[in-house]
């Protein structure tokens, strides 16, 4: 309403962005509830991938919104370049943009705190969505303010601001999509995390040369598979206990819900 009554294309674009926040919030609520279900007969590894899917959907939705914002801004600039006089935004649009900055930044900070507490990818992704919305409102406020206070010649700042904000949102959305697709395609954990896993396994006494490490992410949790070497003359029970000790060390570091499979081999 502020965008329409205040004659601001940037404010209308920002409103559409806020609407996308509402839609993706609903997606997060639905998918996080599903991902929190325990493993069952049909899902031996649990339902964590649903949360990764939600993060990817958020990224895709955000990308479409960003493209719409950029397109709308370009059309307005082309109209201005062809001699069409753009109407200067009103103060209502400026005050709405400033209020949006404060409110969206507050929601971002609250969501990030909860994302860290819950170790939730989807909540973190949605928090960044709120931050991108806050930044878009900053750009909107700058463009609207310039168009208002610098005179009729500078009314083009309103659509220019919407394009700049839209391009920033494109980058954020692509990052979310890349991360989500990587997890859905069983992308390995970062090299530094894998090196840390091998170091933790090797720290258990009696364990030698952890190798053949395979990792991936299942929702918020890690899945780790590795081979270890032990003295070939120890008993089966001793080998089992040592393997369990490796699992305990890794779960203590990465969380109790970490999926771990340890294959024991005799030292040659």
C-alpha positions in Angstrom: 0.0 0.0 0.0 2.9 2.4 0.8 4.4 1.7 -2.6 1.2 2.2 -4.5 0.0 5.3 -2.5 3.6 6.7 -2.4 4.1 6.1 -6.2 7.4 4.1 -5.6 8.4 1.2 -7.9 11.2 0.3 -5.4 8.7 0.1 -2.5 6.4 -2.1 -4.5 9.3 -4.4 -5.4 10.3 -4.5 -1.8 6.7 -5.4 -0.8 6.8 -8.3 -3.3 10.1 -9.4 -1.7 8.4 -9.3 1.7 5.6 -11.4 0.4 8.1 -14.0 -0.7 9.4 -14.1 2.9 5.9 -15.0 4.1 5.6 -17.8 1.6 9.0 -19.2 2.3 8.3 -19.0 6.1 5.4 -21.3 5.5 7.6 -23.7 3.5 10.2 -23.7 6.3 7.6 -24.4 9.0 6.2 -27.4 7.0 9.6 -28.9 6.0 11.4 -28.5 9.3 8.5 -30.4 11.0 8.9 -33.2 8.4 12.7 -33.3 8.7 12.5 -33.7 12.5 10.7 -37.0 12.2 12.8 -40.0 13.3 13.9 -42.7 10.9 11.3 -45.2 9.8 11.0 -48.2 7.5 11.0 -46.1 4.4 13.7 -43.7 5.6 16.6 -45.5 7.2 18.6 -42.3 7.4 15.8 -40.2 8.8 14.1 -37.2 7.0 16.8 -34.6 7.1 17.0 -34.2 3.4 13.5 -32.6 3.5 15.1 -29.6 5.2 17.8 -29.4 2.5 15.0 -29.5 -0.1 13.3 -26.6 1.7 16.5 -24.5 1.6 16.7 -25.1 -2.1 13.1 -24.1 -2.7 13.7 -20.9 -0.7 16.7 -20.2 -3.0 14.6 -20.8 -6.1 11.7 -18.6 -4.9 14.2 -15.9 -3.9 15.8 -16.0 -7.4 12.4 -15.6 -9.2 11.6 -12.6 -7.0 15.0 -11.0 -7.7 14.6 -11.4 -11.4 11.2 -9.8 -11.2 12.6 -6.8 -9.2 15.5 -6.3 -11.7 13.1 -6.6 -14.7 10.7 -4.1 -13.3 13.5 -1.6 -12.6 15.0 -2.0 -16.1 11.6 -1.3 -17.7 11.2 1.9 -15.6 14.7 3.1 -16.4 14.1 2.5 -20.2 10.9 4.5 -19.9 12.7 7.3 -18.2 15.5 7.2 -20.9 12.8 7.5 -23.6 11.5 10.7 -22.1 8.8 9.4 -19.8 8.6 11.4 -16.6 8.7 9.2 -13.6 6.6 10.3 -10.7 8.5 11.2 -7.6 7.8 8.9 -4.6 6.0 10.3 -1.6 7.1 10.5 2.0 4.8 7.6 2.9 7.0 5.3 0.8 10.2 6.6 2.5 8.8 6.1 6.0 7.6 2.6 5.1 11.0 1.7 3.8 12.8 2.9 6.9 10.4 1.0 9.2 10.9 -2.1 7.1 14.7 -1.9 7.6 14.3 -1.9 11.4 11.7 -4.7 11.5 13.4 -7.0 9.0 16.8 -6.7 10.6 15.3 -7.6 14.0 13.7 -10.7 12.5 17.0 -11.6 10.9 18.9 -11.4 14.2 16.2 -13.4 16.0 16.2 -16.1 13.3 20.0 -16.4 13.3 20.0 -17.0 17.1 17.4 -19.7 16.7 19.2 -21.2 13.7 22.4 -21.6 15.7 20.5 -23.0 18.7 18.7 -25.5 16.6 21.6 -26.1 14.1 19.0 -25.8 11.3 20.0 -25.1 7.7 16.5 -24.1 6.7 16.1 -21.6 9.5 19.5 -20.2 8.8 18.7 -19.9 5.1 15.4 -18.1 5.9 17.3 -15.8 8.3 19.5 -14.7 5.4 16.3 -14.2 3.4 15.2 -11.8 6.1 18.6 -10.0 6.0 18.4 -9.7 2.2 15.0 -8.2 2.7 16.4 -5.7 5.2 19.2 -4.7 2.8 16.7 -4.4 0.0 14.7 -2.0 2.2 17.9 0.0 2.8 18.4 0.3 -1.0 14.8 1.2 -1.4 15.0 3.9 1.3 18.1 5.4 -0.4 16.5 5.4 -3.8 13.3 6.8 -2.6 15.0 9.5 -0.5 17.2 10.5 -3.4 14.2 10.7 -5.7 12.3 12.9 -3.2 15.0 15.3 -2.0 17.1 15.7 -5.1 14.3 16.8 -7.4 12.5 15.6 -10.5 15.7 14.9 -12.5 16.6 12.2 -10.0 13.4 10.2 -9.8 15.2 7.5 -11.8 17.0 6.7 -8.5 13.9 4.8 -7.4 14.1 2.1 -10.1 17.9 2.1 -10.0 17.8 1.2 -6.3 15.4 -1.6 -7.1 17.8 -3.1 -9.6 20.8 -2.9 -7.3 18.8 -4.6 -4.6 17.6 -7.2 -7.0 21.1 -8.1 -8.1 22.2 -8.5 -4.5 19.3 -10.8 -3.9 20.2 -12.8 -7.1 23.6 -13.6 -5.5 22.1 -14.7 -2.2 19.6 -16.9 -3.9 22.2 -18.6 -6.1 24.4 -19.3 -3.1 21.4 -21.0 -1.3 20.6 -23.0 -4.4 24.2 -24.1 -4.9 24.5 -25.2 -1.3 21.1 -27.0 -1.3 21.8 -28.9 -4.6 25.3 -29.8 -3.4 23.8 -31.5 -0.3 21.0 -33.2 -2.3 23.6 -34.6 -4.7 25.6 -36.0 -1.8 28.4 -33.5 -1.9 31.2 -34.3 0.5 31.9 -32.2 3.5 34.5 -29.4 3.2 38.2 -30.5 3.2 38.9 -29.0 6.6 36.1 -30.9 8.2 37.2 -34.2 6.6 40.8 -33.6 7.8 39.4 -33.0 11.3 37.5 -36.2 11.2 40.6 -38.2 10.3 42.5 -36.5 13.0 39.9 -37.3 15.6 39.8 -40.9 14.6 43.6 -41.2 14.7 43.6 -39.7 18.2 42.1 -42.9 19.7 44.9 -45.2 21.0 45.3 -48.4 19.1 43.9 -46.9 15.9 46.2 -46.5 12.9 45.8 -44.9 9.4 42.1 -43.9 9.2 41.4 -43.9 5.4 38.7 -44.4 2.7 36.7 -41.6 4.3 33.3 -40.8 2.8 31.2 -38.0 4.1 27.9 -36.2 3.3 25.3 -34.1 5.0 21.8 -35.4 5.9 19.8 -32.3 6.8 21.6 -30.8 9.8 23.7 -33.8 10.5 26.8 -35.4 9.2 27.2 -38.9 7.7 30.7 -40.4 8.1 32.0 -43.6 6.8 35.7 -44.6 7.2 38.1 -47.5 7.5 40.6 -47.9 10.3 43.6 -50.3 11.0 44.1 -52.3 14.2 46.4 -55.0 15.5 45.2 -58.1 13.8 45.9 -60.3 16.9 43.4 -58.6 19.2 40.0 -60.2 20.0 36.8 -59.4 18.1 35.4 -57.8 21.3 38.5 -55.5 21.7 38.2 -54.5 18.0 34.5 -53.7 18.5 35.2 -51.7 21.6 37.9 -49.6 19.8 35.6 -49.0 16.8 32.9 -47.9 19.3 35.4 -45.5 20.9 36.0 -43.9 17.5 32.3 -43.5 17.0 31.9 -41.9 20.5 34.7 -39.4 19.8 33.2 -38.3 16.5 29.6 -38.1 18.0 30.9 -36.1 20.9 32.4 -33.6 18.5 29.7 -33.5 15.7 26.5 -34.4 17.7 24.7 -37.5 18.8 22.7 -37.8 15.6 25.8 -38.1 13.5 25.6 -41.2 11.3 28.9 -43.1 11.6 30.0 -46.4 10.0 33.5 -47.7 10.9 35.1 -50.6 9.0 37.9 -52.4 10.9 40.9 -53.8 9.0 44.0 -55.7 10.5 47.3 -54.0 10.3 49.8 -55.8 7.9 
